[in-house]
Amino acid sequence: MVKNIKIFSNIKEEDLLRLERNAIYQNVKKKTIIFNQGDKANWFYGLLEGKVKISRVSTGGREVTIEIIDPGQFFGVLAIIKGFPYPATATTVENSKVLKIAKEIFLDVYNKYPHINKLILQEITLRMKTSLDVLTGVALDDCTSRIAYQLLRLAAKYGKNTEEGILIDTKLTRQQLAELAATTTETTIRILSEFKKNGYIKEKNKMILLADAKGLSSLIEEMVTRI
């Protein structure tokens, strides 16, 4: 199952088997911390099933969700390559299946394949951009604009175009959206109700559909002009 992690898709069979022999597979329940921000980085992690959120605690003590990891993606990698503690906390969003490989084994294989380094660099660069986008969204003072921002960001990542609008094709609880927007679940529920009333969003098969993405964008633009 190691080959299901995208960065290992084009390595020799012998190295794939070595990783497989040394991989530890874990079924992890929802809301379980895999590692904490500041923990010593001893493991490479890959996600096979479920979802994992990567979050940091701000200086003010507020948790900010930086990224959501999907099946086939890795996490905790930069820390083991560079030799510093995990810079963020990884927590399962739903029941998940995770594989982990000891740092030394991973680095032996990593050092043999320049293309793995390139793929990791590309992914980390993209995640850094996402992190900056998230921090920009959190910096918005108004909860309404923050939630609108996160809905648009999720639509860019998971969106599917339909006749009615853009369907965010992933399971997303109100609590998870609240964490992404750095606000409370109660506030998120209230604002989503307002969005529905104003025709910005709909619910379809327990997923959120953006019926008026331009309208949501305008909410953010209005907030920015007031800053």
C-alpha positions as CSV (number, residue, x, y, z in Angstrom):
1,M,0.0,0.0,0.0
2,V,3.0,2.3,0.1
3,K,2.7,2.8,-3.6
4,N,-0.7,4.5,-3.0
5,I,1.3,7.5,-1.6
6,K,1.9,9.5,-4.8
7,I,5.6,10.4,-4.2
8,F,6.5,6.6,-4.3
9,S,4.7,5.8,-7.5
10,N,7.9,5.7,-9.7
11,I,10.6,4.0,-7.6
12,K,12.2,0.5,-8.1
13,E,10.3,-2.5,-6.9
14,E,13.1,-3.4,-4.5
15,D,12.9,0.0,-2.8
16,L,9.1,-0.2,-2.8
17,L,9.3,-3.6,-1.1
18,R,11.8,-2.2,1.5
19,L,9.4,0.6,2.4
20,E,6.5,-1.9,2.5
21,R,8.4,-4.2,4.9
22,N,9.2,-1.3,7.2
23,A,5.9,0.5,7.1
24,I,3.6,0.5,10.1
25,Y,-0.1,0.7,9.3
26,Q,-2.5,2.2,11.8
27,N,-6.3,2.6,11.8
28,V,-6.8,5.9,13.7
29,K,-10.0,7.1,15.1
30,K,-11.5,10.5,14.4
31,K,-10.1,13.4,16.4
32,T,-6.9,11.6,17.3
33,I,-3.6,13.5,17.5
34,I,-1.0,11.8,15.4
35,F,1.8,14.2,16.4
36,N,1.9,17.5,18.2
37,Q,3.6,20.8,17.2
38,G,7.1,20.6,18.7
39,D,7.3,16.8,18.9
40,K,10.6,15.3,17.7
41,A,10.3,14.2,14.1
42,N,11.1,10.5,13.8
43,W,8.5,9.3,11.3
44,F,7.3,9.9,7.7
45,Y,3.5,9.7,7.5
46,G,1.3,8.9,4.5
47,L,-2.5,9.0,4.5
48,L,-4.3,6.0,2.9
49,E,-7.9,6.7,4.0
50,G,-9.8,9.5,5.7
51,K,-8.6,13.0,6.3
52,V,-6.0,14.7,8.6
53,K,-5.9,18.4,9.5
54,I,-2.6,20.2,10.0
55,S,-2.9,23.0,12.5
56,R,-0.8,25.4,14.5
57,V,-1.5,27.4,17.7
58,S,-1.1,31.1,17.4
59,T,0.7,33.3,19.9
60,G,-2.8,34.2,21.2
61,G,-3.6,30.6,21.9
62,R,-6.0,30.1,19.0
63,E,-5.8,27.0,16.8
64,V,-5.6,27.7,13.1
65,T,-6.1,24.9,10.6
66,I,-3.5,25.3,7.9
67,E,-4.3,22.4,5.6
68,I,-6.4,19.3,5.1
69,I,-4.5,16.2,4.0
70,D,-6.3,13.8,1.6
71,P,-5.6,10.1,0.8
72,G,-2.4,9.7,-1.2
73,Q,-0.7,12.7,0.4
74,F,2.2,12.7,2.9
75,F,2.7,14.8,6.0
76,G,5.5,15.5,8.5
77,V,8.1,15.2,5.8
78,L,10.0,18.5,5.9
79,A,10.7,18.1,9.6
80,I,12.5,14.8,9.1
81,I,14.4,16.0,6.0
82,K,15.6,19.2,7.7
83,G,16.0,17.6,11.2
84,F,13.7,20.0,13.2
85,P,10.6,19.2,15.3
86,Y,7.2,18.9,13.7
87,P,6.1,22.6,13.1
88,A,2.4,21.8,13.4
89,T,0.0,19.3,14.9
90,A,-1.6,16.6,12.8
91,T,-5.1,15.4,13.9
92,T,-7.5,13.0,12.2
93,V,-10.7,14.7,11.0
94,E,-12.5,11.4,10.5
95,N,-11.6,7.7,11.0
96,S,-8.5,7.2,9.0
97,K,-5.8,4.8,7.9
98,V,-2.2,6.0,8.2
99,L,1.1,4.5,7.4
100,K,4.3,5.6,9.0
101,I,7.9,4.8,8.1
102,A,11.0,5.4,10.4
103,K,13.0,8.5,9.5
104,E,16.2,6.5,8.7
105,I,14.4,4.1,6.3
106,F,12.6,6.9,4.5
107,L,15.7,9.1,4.1
108,D,17.7,6.2,2.6
109,V,15.1,5.8,-0.1
110,Y,14.6,9.6,-0.4
111,N,18.3,10.2,-1.1
112,K,18.3,7.7,-4.0
113,Y,15.7,9.4,-6.0
114,P,16.0,13.1,-7.0
115,H,12.5,13.1,-8.4
116,I,11.1,12.4,-4.9
117,N,12.8,15.5,-3.7
118,K,11.3,17.4,-6.6
119,L,7.8,16.2,-5.9
120,I,8.1,17.0,-2.2
121,L,9.4,20.4,-2.9
122,Q,6.5,21.1,-5.3
123,E,4.0,19.9,-2.7
124,I,5.5,21.8,0.1
125,T,5.7,25.0,-2.0
126,L,2.0,24.6,-2.8
127,R,1.2,24.0,0.9
128,M,3.2,27.1,1.9
129,K,1.1,29.2,-0.5
130,T,-2.1,27.6,1.0
131,S,-0.8,28.5,4.5
132,L,-0.3,32.1,3.5
133,D,-3.8,32.1,2.0
134,V,-5.2,30.7,5.3
135,L,-3.4,33.3,7.4
136,T,-4.8,36.0,5.1
137,G,-8.2,34.6,5.6
138,V,-7.8,34.5,9.4
139,A,-6.6,38.1,9.4
140,L,-10.0,39.2,8.2
141,D,-11.7,40.7,11.2
142,D,-15.2,39.7,10.2
143,C,-16.4,36.1,10.8
144,T,-18.7,36.3,7.8
145,S,-15.9,37.1,5.4
146,R,-13.7,34.5,7.0
147,I,-16.3,31.8,6.4
148,A,-16.9,33.0,2.9
149,Y,-13.2,32.9,2.2
150,Q,-12.9,29.3,3.5
151,L,-15.8,28.2,1.4
152,L,-14.2,29.6,-1.7
153,R,-10.9,28.0,-0.8
154,L,-12.5,24.6,-0.3
155,A,-14.4,25.1,-3.6
156,A,-11.0,25.7,-5.4
157,K,-9.7,22.4,-4.0
158,Y,-12.7,20.1,-4.0
159,G,-15.2,21.9,-6.2
160,K,-17.2,20.2,-9.0
161,N,-19.1,22.4,-11.4
162,T,-22.8,21.6,-11.6
163,E,-25.8,23.3,-13.2
164,E,-26.7,24.8,-9.8
165,G,-23.2,26.1,-9.0
166,I,-20.0,24.7,-7.5
167,L,-20.4,21.6,-5.3
168,I,-17.7,21.2,-2.5
169,D,-17.4,17.5,-3.0
170,T,-16.0,16.5,0.4
171,K,-17.5,15.8,3.9
172,L,-17.4,18.9,5.9
173,T,-18.9,19.4,9.3
174,R,-19.8,22.7,10.8
175,Q,-17.2,22.3,13.4
176,Q,-14.5,21.6,10.8
177,L,-15.5,24.7,8.8
178,A,-15.5,26.7,12.1
179,E,-11.9,25.6,12.8
180,L,-10.8,26.5,9.3
181,A,-12.3,30.0,9.8
182,A,-11.0,30.3,13.4
183,T,-14.4,30.9,14.9
184,T,-17.1,29.0,16.9
185,T,-19.4,26.3,15.6
186,E,-22.4,28.3,16.7
187,T,-21.3,31.4,14.7
188,T,-20.6,29.2,11.7
189,I,-24.1,27.7,11.8
190,R,-25.6,31.1,12.1
191,I,-23.6,32.6,9.2
192,L,-24.3,29.6,6.9
193,S,-28.0,30.0,7.6
194,E,-27.6,33.7,6.5
195,F,-25.8,32.5,3.3
196,K,-28.6,30.1,2.5
197,K,-31.2,32.8,3.1
198,N,-29.3,35.2,0.8
199,G,-28.9,32.5,-1.9
200,Y,-25.2,32.2,-1.7
201,I,-25.2,28.5,-0.8
202,K,-27.4,25.4,-0.8
203,E,-27.1,22.0,0.8
204,K,-27.0,19.0,-1.5
205,N,-26.5,15.4,-0.2
206,K,-25.1,16.8,3.0
207,M,-22.5,18.8,1.1
208,I,-22.3,22.6,0.5
209,L,-23.0,24.0,-3.0
210,L,-21.9,27.5,-3.8
211,A,-24.9,28.8,-5.8
212,D,-23.4,32.3,-5.9
213,A,-19.7,32.3,-5.7
214,K,-19.4,35.8,-6.9
215,G,-21.7,36.9,-4.1
216,L,-19.4,35.3,-1.5
217,S,-16.4,37.0,-3.2
218,S,-18.1,40.3,-2.9
219,L,-18.5,39.8,0.9
220,I,-14.7,39.5,1.2
221,E,-14.0,42.5,-1.1
222,E,-16.3,44.6,1.0
223,M,-14.5,43.6,4.2
224,V,-11.1,44.3,2.6
225,T,-12.1,47.8,1.5
226,R,-13.0,48.5,5.2
227,I,-9.7,47.4,6.6
